[in-house]
Protein backbone atom coordinates (compact mmCIF):
# COMPACT_ATOMS: atom_id res chain seq x y z
CA UNK A 1 0.00 0.00 0.00
CA UNK A 2 1.10 3.55 -0.70
CA UNK A 3 -0.36 7.02 -0.40
CA UNK A 4 0.35 9.57 -3.12
CA UNK A 5 -0.06 13.17 -1.97
CA UNK A 6 -0.38 15.90 -4.60
CA UNK A 7 1.02 19.19 -3.31
CA UNK A 8 1.63 22.64 -4.72
CA UNK A 9 4.11 25.41 -4.02
CA UNK A 10 2.15 28.67 -3.87
CA UNK A 11 3.02 32.35 -3.38
CA UNK A 12 3.15 33.49 0.23
CA UNK A 13 0.12 35.78 0.31
CA UNK A 14 1.62 37.77 3.17
CA UNK A 15 4.33 39.04 0.82
CA UNK A 16 4.58 40.76 -2.55
CA UNK A 17 2.55 39.41 -5.48
CA UNK A 18 4.08 39.86 -8.95
CA UNK A 19 2.25 39.41 -12.25
CA UNK A 20 3.72 38.69 -15.71
CA UNK A 21 2.52 40.61 -18.81
CA UNK A 22 0.54 37.54 -19.95
CA UNK A 23 -1.47 37.59 -16.71
CA UNK A 24 0.25 34.61 -15.06
CA UNK A 25 1.96 34.90 -11.70
CA UNK A 26 5.69 35.65 -11.71
CA UNK A 27 6.43 32.90 -9.21
CA UNK A 28 10.21 33.25 -9.49
CA UNK A 29 10.11 36.73 -7.92
CA UNK A 30 7.82 35.83 -5.00
CA UNK A 31 8.31 34.12 -1.66
CA UNK A 32 6.67 30.70 -1.67
CA UNK A 33 5.14 28.27 0.82
CA UNK A 34 3.56 24.84 0.65
CA UNK A 35 -0.16 25.23 0.05
CA UNK A 36 -1.82 25.06 3.51
CA UNK A 37 -4.54 22.52 2.64
CA UNK A 38 -1.88 20.30 1.06
CA UNK A 39 -0.03 20.28 4.38
CA UNK A 40 -3.15 18.76 5.96
CA UNK A 41 -3.18 16.12 3.23
CA UNK A 42 0.48 15.30 3.95
CA UNK A 43 -0.24 15.01 7.67
CA UNK A 44 -3.20 12.70 6.98
CA UNK A 45 -0.91 10.47 4.91
CA UNK A 46 1.77 10.43 7.60
CA UNK A 47 -0.77 9.48 10.26
CA UNK A 48 -1.86 6.49 8.18
CA UNK A 49 1.82 5.66 7.69
CA UNK A 50 2.32 5.73 11.47
CA UNK A 51 -0.54 3.23 11.84
CA UNK A 52 0.16 0.92 8.90
CA UNK A 53 3.78 1.44 7.83
CA UNK A 54 2.74 2.30 4.27
CA UNK A 55 4.84 4.35 1.86
CA UNK A 56 4.08 8.05 1.39
CA UNK A 57 4.98 9.70 -1.93
CA UNK A 58 4.69 13.46 -2.50
CA UNK A 59 4.18 14.83 -6.03
CA UNK A 60 4.24 18.41 -7.26
CA UNK A 61 4.20 20.19 -10.60
CA UNK A 62 6.30 23.33 -10.70
CA UNK A 63 9.66 24.91 -11.51
CA UNK A 64 12.93 23.27 -10.34
CA UNK A 65 13.05 25.20 -7.01
CA UNK A 66 9.91 23.31 -5.93
CA UNK A 67 12.26 20.40 -5.22
CA UNK A 68 13.14 22.19 -1.97
CA UNK A 69 9.52 21.95 -0.86
CA UNK A 70 9.51 18.22 -1.55
CA UNK A 71 12.65 17.82 0.57
CA UNK A 72 10.88 19.61 3.42
CA UNK A 73 7.95 17.20 3.16
CA UNK A 74 10.35 14.27 3.15
CA UNK A 75 11.90 15.75 6.28
CA UNK A 76 8.44 15.55 7.84
CA UNK A 77 8.26 11.83 7.03
CA UNK A 78 7.38 11.31 3.35
CA UNK A 79 9.42 8.53 1.71
CA UNK A 80 9.78 9.69 -1.90
CA UNK A 81 9.30 12.80 -3.98
CA UNK A 82 8.39 13.42 -7.62
CA UNK A 83 8.90 16.81 -9.27
CA UNK A 84 6.92 17.26 -12.49
CA UNK A 85 8.74 20.06 -14.28
CA UNK A 86 9.11 21.14 -17.91
CA UNK A 87 8.75 24.30 -19.96
CA UNK A 88 5.97 22.59 -21.90
CA UNK A 89 3.92 22.46 -18.66
CA UNK A 90 4.33 26.15 -17.76
CA UNK A 91 1.21 28.31 -17.53
CA UNK A 92 -1.20 25.36 -17.35
CA UNK A 93 -4.68 26.04 -15.99
CA UNK A 94 -6.55 23.54 -13.80
CA UNK A 95 -7.64 21.40 -16.75
CA UNK A 96 -4.12 21.09 -18.15
CA UNK A 97 -2.55 20.72 -14.71
CA UNK A 98 -4.84 17.86 -13.77
CA UNK A 99 -3.93 16.04 -17.01
CA UNK A 100 -0.22 16.40 -16.31
CA UNK A 101 -0.41 15.41 -12.64
CA UNK A 102 -2.70 12.47 -13.46
CA UNK A 103 -0.13 11.31 -16.04
CA UNK A 104 2.57 11.56 -13.36
CA UNK A 105 0.44 9.49 -10.97
CA UNK A 106 -0.01 6.93 -13.76
CA UNK A 107 3.77 6.84 -14.14
CA UNK A 108 4.16 6.14 -10.42
CA UNK A 109 1.37 3.57 -10.59
CA UNK A 110 -1.89 3.19 -8.68
CA UNK A 111 -2.55 -0.21 -7.15
CA UNK A 112 -5.66 -1.73 -5.57
CA UNK A 113 -5.08 -0.55 -2.00
CA UNK A 114 -3.57 2.88 -2.78
CA UNK A 115 -4.92 6.29 -1.76
CA UNK A 116 -4.37 9.66 -3.44
CA UNK A 117 -4.68 12.73 -1.22
CA UNK A 118 -4.93 16.38 -2.27
CA UNK A 119 -5.61 19.61 -0.45
CA UNK A 120 -9.10 21.01 -0.91
CA UNK A 121 -7.81 23.93 -2.97
CA UNK A 122 -4.76 26.11 -3.56
CA UNK A 123 -4.66 29.62 -2.11
CA UNK A 124 -3.41 31.14 -5.39
CA UNK A 125 -6.26 29.96 -7.63
CA UNK A 126 -8.93 28.98 -5.05
CA UNK A 127 -10.72 26.82 -7.61
CA UNK A 128 -10.78 23.42 -5.79
CA UNK A 129 -10.82 21.83 -9.27
CA UNK A 130 -7.51 20.01 -9.69
CA UNK A 131 -8.08 17.22 -7.15
CA UNK A 132 -11.51 16.20 -8.51
CA UNK A 133 -10.25 16.49 -12.10
CA UNK A 134 -7.34 14.16 -11.32
CA UNK A 135 -9.82 11.61 -9.93
CA UNK A 136 -11.95 11.86 -13.07
CA UNK A 137 -8.98 11.43 -15.39
CA UNK A 138 -7.77 8.41 -13.41
CA UNK A 139 -11.33 6.99 -13.23
CA UNK A 140 -11.17 6.81 -9.43
CA UNK A 141 -13.93 7.38 -6.86
CA UNK A 142 -13.47 10.63 -4.97
CA UNK A 143 -14.58 12.22 -1.72
CA UNK A 144 -13.99 15.93 -1.19
CA UNK A 145 -13.79 18.12 1.94
CA UNK A 146 -12.53 15.33 4.20
CA UNK A 147 -12.62 16.38 7.87
CA UNK A 148 -11.85 12.89 9.22
CA UNK A 149 -10.35 9.78 7.60
CA UNK A 150 -10.42 6.24 8.95
CA UNK A 151 -8.97 3.23 7.10
CA UNK A 152 -10.21 -0.33 7.61
CA UNK A 153 -8.71 -2.76 5.12
CA UNK A 154 -9.66 -1.59 1.63
CA UNK A 155 -12.45 0.65 2.95
CA UNK A 156 -11.99 4.34 3.79
CA UNK A 157 -14.59 6.04 5.97
CA UNK A 158 -14.61 9.80 5.44
CA UNK A 159 -16.45 12.44 7.44
CA UNK A 160 -17.15 15.07 4.80
CA UNK A 161 -17.77 18.66 5.87
CA UNK A 162 -20.81 20.41 4.42
CA UNK A 163 -22.07 23.96 4.90
CA UNK A 164 -24.67 22.85 7.45
CA UNK A 165 -23.17 19.68 8.95
CA UNK A 166 -21.30 16.50 8.03
CA UNK A 167 -21.80 13.54 5.72
CA UNK A 168 -20.21 10.14 6.37
CA UNK A 169 -19.13 8.27 3.23
CA UNK A 170 -17.47 4.89 2.78
CA UNK A 171 -15.33 4.35 -0.30
CA UNK A 172 -13.18 1.49 -1.56
CA UNK A 173 -9.55 1.90 -2.51
CA UNK A 174 -8.04 3.00 -4.79
CA UNK A 175 -9.63 6.41 -4.33
CA UNK A 176 -8.87 10.12 -4.15
CA UNK A 177 -9.69 12.35 -1.18
CA UNK A 178 -9.35 16.12 -0.82
CA UNK A 179 -8.52 17.40 2.66
CA UNK A 180 -9.48 20.51 4.60
CA UNK A 181 -7.69 22.31 7.44
CA UNK A 182 -10.11 20.95 10.05
CA UNK A 183 -8.75 17.45 9.39
CA UNK A 184 -5.59 17.78 11.51
CA UNK A 185 -2.65 19.90 12.64
CA UNK A 186 0.42 19.34 10.41
CA UNK A 187 3.56 18.20 12.21
CA UNK A 188 6.94 19.91 12.06
CA UNK A 189 10.10 18.64 10.46
CA UNK A 190 12.39 16.78 12.86
CA UNK A 191 16.17 17.24 13.04
CA UNK A 192 16.69 13.62 12.10
CA UNK A 193 14.15 13.97 9.30
CA UNK A 194 16.07 16.90 7.82
CA UNK A 195 19.24 14.82 7.61
CA UNK A 196 17.40 11.80 6.20
CA UNK A 197 15.52 13.86 3.60
CA UNK A 198 18.57 14.19 1.37
CA UNK A 199 19.10 10.42 1.22
CA UNK A 200 15.53 9.78 0.06
CA UNK A 201 14.79 9.44 -3.68
CA UNK A 202 13.61 12.55 -5.55
CA UNK A 203 12.69 11.94 -9.20
CA UNK A 204 12.10 14.60 -11.84
CA UNK A 205 9.49 13.83 -14.49
CA UNK A 206 9.86 16.08 -17.53
CA UNK A 207 7.93 16.20 -20.79
CA UNK A 208 9.97 13.37 -22.29
CA UNK A 209 9.13 11.13 -19.32
CA UNK A 210 5.38 11.72 -19.63
CA UNK A 211 4.75 12.46 -23.32
CA UNK A 212 3.69 8.89 -24.16
CA UNK A 213 0.89 8.88 -21.59
CA UNK A 214 -2.55 9.14 -23.27
CA UNK A 215 -3.37 12.14 -21.04
CA UNK A 216 -0.47 14.20 -22.40
CA UNK A 217 -1.50 16.08 -25.53
CA UNK A 218 0.70 18.98 -26.61
CA UNK A 219 -2.39 20.91 -27.71
CA UNK A 220 -4.08 20.76 -24.27
CA UNK A 221 -1.21 21.44 -21.86
CA UNK A 222 0.77 24.53 -20.97
CA UNK A 223 -0.38 28.11 -21.40
CA UNK A 224 -1.32 27.72 -25.09
CA UNK A 225 -3.28 24.53 -24.48
CA UNK A 226 -5.23 25.78 -21.47
CA UNK A 227 -8.91 26.55 -22.13
CA UNK A 228 -8.95 29.17 -19.36
CA UNK A 229 -7.74 32.59 -20.53
CA UNK A 230 -6.88 35.40 -18.11
CA UNK A 231 -8.32 38.72 -19.30
CA UNK A 232 -6.33 40.85 -16.89
CA UNK A 233 -4.42 40.44 -13.65
CA UNK A 234 -2.91 43.13 -11.45
CA UNK A 235 -1.70 43.95 -7.98
CA UNK A 236 -4.34 46.07 -6.21
CA UNK A 237 -3.17 49.43 -4.84
CA UNK A 238 -2.45 49.61 -1.13
CA UNK A 239 -5.09 51.26 0.99
CA UNK A 240 -4.23 54.32 3.01
CA UNK A 241 -3.97 54.34 6.77
CA UNK A 242 -7.27 54.17 8.64
CA UNK A 243 -8.64 56.74 11.06
CA UNK A 244 -8.96 55.84 14.73
CA UNK A 245 -11.54 57.49 16.98
CA UNK A 246 -11.08 57.05 20.72
CA UNK A 247 -13.75 57.35 23.35
CA UNK A 248 -17.21 55.93 23.98
CA UNK A 249 -19.14 59.11 24.67
CA UNK A 250 -21.84 60.86 22.65
CA UNK A 251 -19.37 63.31 21.12
CA UNK A 252 -17.31 60.48 19.60
CA UNK A 253 -20.45 58.85 18.20
CA UNK A 254 -21.59 62.13 16.66
CA UNK A 255 -18.14 62.65 15.14
CA UNK A 256 -18.21 59.15 13.61
CA UNK A 257 -21.72 59.70 12.26
CA UNK A 258 -20.61 62.98 10.72
CA UNK A 259 -17.65 61.35 8.96
CA UNK A 260 -19.82 58.53 7.58
CA UNK A 261 -22.48 60.97 6.43
CA UNK A 262 -19.88 63.11 4.68
CA UNK A 263 -18.72 60.04 2.75
CA UNK A 264 -22.37 59.19 1.92
CA UNK A 265 -22.07 55.85 3.72
CA UNK A 266 -25.07 56.68 5.89
N, C-alpha and C positions, 0 to 999 in steps of 0.2 A: 504493500500500500504506500502511496505517496500523496502529498498535498501540493498542488501547484498554486502559488499565490501571484496574481498579476498586480504589479505595483506601478506607480508613476511618480516621477520627479516633477514637482510643480514649483512655480515661483512662490517665494515667501511673500505673502500678501501684506506683511508688515513693512516691507521695504519698497524700493522703487520698481515701478512697472514700466518696461520699455516695449515699444511697438515698432515692427518693421514697416516699410512703405506698403507692403502687400497686405497689411492687416494682421499678420501673424505675430505672435509674441517673440521678441528678441531674447530668447532664453539665455543665451551666452552672456548677456550683460546684467543678468539679475541673480540675486541670491536665491538658492533653491532649498527645498525641504522635501521629505517624503510625504506624499499626500496623506493627510490625517486619517481618513477612513481606511486607507490601505494598511496603515499601521495596526488598526484593529483587526484586519484580516490576517496579518502576519501573526499577531498575538494569538488569534484563534487557532491558527495552524500549529503554533508552538505548544499550545496547551494540549492539543490532540497528540502531538509528538511526545509530550511528557507522559501521557497516559498509555500510548500504544507503541512508542518507539519507531513510528513511521518516518519516512524521509520528507523533508520540506524543501521545496524548490521555489525560488523567487525569480520572476520574469519581469522585465521592463522593456519598453521600447523608447529609445531616446538617443541623444548624442553620446559620444564616448565618455564624457565626464560622469554620466549616470552610473558607470561601473562603481564609483565610490559609494553611491547609495546602496548598491547591492552588497558591497563589502560590509557596510554598517549592519544590514539586515542579517548577514551571515554571522556577524559578531554577536547578534542577539540570539542566534541559535539555528538559523536556516542552514541547510547542508550544501546546497548548490545554487549558483546564480546563472541566469541567461540574459545577456544584453542583446536586444534586437536593434541593430543600428546600421543604417545605410542612407546615403543621400537620396536614393529612390523613395525612401519612406518619409522624408521630411515634409512637413506641412499637411499631413494626413488629418482628415476630420474623423469623427467617431466611426463612420461607416468603413473608411479605409483602414483605420487603426484596428478595428475589431477583426478585419480580414487578416491583417498582418500578424496580430497577436495569436489569433486562432491557428494560423499556419505554424507559428512557433510552438504552440502547445501540441499540435499534431506531430511536429518534429521530435519533441520530447517524448510523446506517447502517452495516451490515456488508457489505463487498464480498468478492469471491472470494478475494483474497490477504491478507485482514486477519487479525490475531491479537488475541485478548482474553486479558489476563493478570490474575491475581488472586493475592493471598497465600494460602498454605495455609489459614490460619485467623486470626481476630482474637483478641487476648489478653483481650478482655473477655468474650466468649461461649465461645470455644474449641470451637466446634461443627464447623468446617471444612465447613459445609453450603452457604453462600451461593454460592461459586464454582461447584460442580457443579450447583446448582439453576438458576443463570443459564444454564449450558450447555444444560440440559434444556429450559428455557423458550424458548431461542432455536433449539433443534433443531440444536445444534452438537456435533461430536465433542469429547471432553475427555480430557486427561491430567493427573492430579494428582501432587503431590509431585515436581515437576521439579527435579532436581539439576544438570542440564546441558541446554542448548537449542542446537541447531544448525539453521540455516535453509538450505535448498538449493532455490531456486525456490519452488514451492508445497508443498514437503514440509518438515515440521518433524521432526527427530529428537530425541527426548527421552530422557534417562537418568533413569528414575524410581526414587526411593529406596524400598526395602522394608525391613521389619524385619530381614531376614537377607541383604540384598544389593541388587542393582540389576536393573532390567528396562529394556531398550531398546525404545522404541516409535516407529514412524513414523506420522505423521498428516498429512493434507492440510489446507490452509487452505480456508475459514476454520475456526478451532478455538479452544478455550479451554484454557489451561494454568494450573494453580495452582503457585506457586513456594514453595520452602523456603529457609531461611537458608543452607544449604550451597551454594546456587546461585552466590552472588557476595558481594562486599563493596560495599554502596552507596556511591556517590561523595558528596562534599560539594557544597554550593552554591558557585558561583564569584562573585566580586565583580561581574563583568560580567553574569552570569546574574541576579543580584539586581536590577540596574538594568533589564535586559531583561524581567524577569518582569511588570512592570506595564504593558508595552506589548503583551503577548500577550492574546488573547481569553479571557475568562472568562464563560461563559453560565450563567444560573440557569434551571433547569427546575422549574417549580412544578406544582401539581396541574392547573391549566388547560392547561399545555403538554403534559401526558401523558395527560389523562383519556380521550382518544379512542382510545388504544392498547387493543387487545383484552385485554392483560394487566392493565390497570387496572380493578379492580372495587371500588367503594366498600365492599362488604361483606367483602372479603378483604385490605384493607390497613389500616395503622395499628394502634393498640393493640386496638380493638374487633374488627377483622377478623382478628387473628392467632390461629391455632389453638393456639399455645403459651401457657399461662397460668402465671404465677409464683405459687406458693403463698406463699412468704415469702422475703424477702431482707434481709440485715442485715450490719452491719460487725462482724466478730468482735472480741472484747475483746483488748487487748494482753496479751501474756504478760509475766510478771515477769522480773526480771533473773536470769540463770543463776548457778550456783555454780561457782567455779573451784577445783580442787584442784591444787596444785603439788607436784612431786616424783615420782620413779619408784622409790621404795623400797617395801618390804613394808608399812610403816605406812600409806602413802598408799592402797595397794591395799585394805587392810583397812578403812580409813575409807570408801572408795568403796563397797565391798561392804556395809558396814553401812548406809549411806544408802539404797542400792537395796533392801536387804532390808526396811528400815523402811517404804518406800513400796510394798512388795509387788510390786516389779518383778522381783526374783529370789527 
